[in-house]
Amino acid sequence: MWVRFPESSIPGLEVGAELRYDCGDPFAVCLAFPTANAPTEWYFCRGLLDAGRHRDTGLGDVSVCPGGDGTVVVTLRSAHGCTPVALPAGSVHAFLADAYALVPAGTEHLHLDVDIALTRLLAPPPREDA
């Protein structure tokens, strides 16, 4: 999809981005921006994206709210600053319809593999010299 950065110096400039959903991580969605080296990816709650289409929601690194111009605005925060990203509301709606068709709301726990999640959480961090 094409997204805009409404608070940038060129608010009308459109940039390619991707919303992703993986049934193996049923509570999360990913907003990815392709770059030359590797995509920049932000993971956040699928329910946050859904609720944010209708009202301001979210605290911390990601918040979502309806935009006034047929968009859904996802605001990404880091130590480097804050960046609102305007996504086309129709694309967000279609994406969520597909995601909820794969894993209906309330059934996410049936798709979790707790053993894999624990292994990831408890694994030592990768070595930088490897």
Secondary structure, 3 states (H helix, E strand, C coil): CEEECCCCCCCCCEEECEEECCCCCCCEEEEEECCCCCCEEEEEEHHHHHHHCCCCECCCCEEEEECCCCEEEEEEEECCEEEEEEEEHHHHHHHHHHHHHHCCCCCHHHHCCHHHHHHHHHCCCCCCCC
